[in-house]
Amino acid sequence: MKVTIPTSLLDITISQFVEFQKSEQTNNDLLQIFCDIENTSVLKLKDFEEIATICTEVLNQQPQFHRHFTYNGVKYGFIPKLDNLSTSEHIDLEMYMSKPDTFHKAMSILYRPIIKYKRNWFKKNTFLYDIAPYNGANDTFKDAPLEYYLGSCVFFYNLLKELSDYMVDYSMKIMKKYTP
């Protein structure tokens, strides 16, 4: 029996993760969903436990934010300017990020095909890009690597954390300024 065991979040798809979220999340579910083993009872107990441990470790990995990546032969880029999000993009993004069944649709808002590359005059080793306009969410990323989605969540978490730190600092400065 040949078993493919994921070694990183790039080896697990968004649809597999959603399926696992809907399951009872047992070790049996881990192996059935992430390793595509229909009948886990044929495995030796030692192998079963070892594979379950590996899968759990992969799920506990810290995801990395990917500003751009290639998926199914298409180069995708993260929204270059969050300030330019339209109202419909923002509403759709909030709605789709709230339910596991629609994580892939959120990805289609956050990452879109790169249509033009630009020179980055400030950082010579990186490039800037324009992405395709928003035409509504789609199912393109249903089987995309989970790392891309979780990495974008980490990006927003870090952004919110940084913004809250600035808010606290700013509030303290204002309080000191107006406190006798």
N, C-alpha and C positions, 0 to 999 in steps of 0.2 A: 504494500500500500504506500503510495507516494502522497506525502502531506506537505503543503506549502504553508509555512508559518510566517506571519508578518514580523518584520524586524524593525519597522519604523512606522510612523503615522502615514508615511507616503504609501505604504502597502495596504492600508485599510481605506475602503471607499466610504463616501458619505452615506450611500444607501445601506452599506453593511452596518455602519454606526447607528443609523436610524433604526434598523431592524433590531439591533442589540438593545437600544433604548426601550423599544416596545416589548422586549422579552422579559423573562424573570431575572435575567442577568446572572445566571449561574455559570459555573465553569463549563458545563455541558453546552450551554448557549454560546459561550466564547469559542469553543472548538467548532461547533456546527456552523456558526456564522462567519468567523474570521479565517478559519482554515478549510472551510467547505467539506467538513467530515459529517456525512449524514448519520452514520451509526458509530457513535463514540465508544460503544460497548466492546468493539473489536480491539480497542487499544489496550495495551498493558497499563496497569494502574500507574506505574512509574512514568511511562511516556505521557499518559493523560495529564498527570500533575505537572510534569515538566513543561508541556506545551501550554497548559493553562497559565502557568507562572510567566512564561515568555509573553503571552498575549496580554496579560495584566500589566506587565512592565511596559509594553509598548503603549498601552492606553494611558499609562501614567507619565509618559514622556512629555517634556515641555515642548509644545509646538513652536516652530519658528515662523515668523511672518515672512511671506514671499511677496515682494513688491511686483514681481512679474514671473511668469512661468509659461512653459509650453505644454499644452494638453491637446491630445488628438491632432497634433500637427499645427495647431493654431497658437500664436503667441498672445497671451492675455496679460493685461496690466491692471493693477489696482487703481481705483479712481485717483487721478493725480491731484485734484483739488477738491477736498471735501466741502469747501465753501461754495462750490458750484453745484452741489446736489440740488436737483429740482424738488419741488414739494411732492410730486408723485413718487420720485425715487426714495425720498425720505420715508414717506408713509409705507410704501411697499417694503422697504428694508426693515422697518420696525416690525411689520406684520410677519414677514417671512423668517426673521431671526428668532421670533418668539416660539415657534413650533418646530420640533425636529423634522417633521414630515416635509417642511418647506425650506430647510437649510440650503439645499441646492439652488433654490430660486433666489435666495439672498445672495448666494455666490454670483449668480448671473447679473446682479446689480452692481456688486462690488468689483468684479473682474469682468472686463470686456475686451474684445479683440483690440490689439494695438494697431492703429491705422497709419501712424506716422512717428518716426523717431526724430529727436532733435538733439543737437549738441548741448551738453551741459558745460557752460563756460566756467562754472565755479568748482565743479568736481570733475576733473578730467577722466577719471576711471568709471564714471557712471553716465547714463544717458537719460534724457527726458523723453516723454512720449505723449501722444494724444490717443484716446480710446474712442471706439465707436459710440455713437449716441445711444441713449437709452430708448429701447423699443419695447419695454415691458419685460417682465421676468420670464424665464424659460427653463427647460429641463436639461440644458447642456451639461451641467456639472453633477448630475445624479450619481455618476460613478467616478467622479474626480477624487483624488486623494484627500483624505480627511484633514491632513496637515494644512492644506490651503485654507480651509474654512476655520479651523481652530486657531490658526495663525492670525487670521483677520480679527477674530474675537479677542485675542491677546493684544493686538494693535489697539483696538478700541478700549480695552481695559486699561492699558498703559496710558493712553491719551486722557481718559477720564481721571485717572489717578494724578497725572501731572497737572491737569487743569484744576483739580481740587486743591492740590498743594499751592498753586499760584493764588487761588481764591483765598485761602487761609492767610497766606503772607500779605496779600493786598488788604484784606480786612483788618489785620493787625496793624498795618501802617496807618490806615484810615482812623482806627480807634485811638492810636497814640497821638495822631494829629489833632483830634477833636476832644481828647480827654484832658481835663485841667490838671 
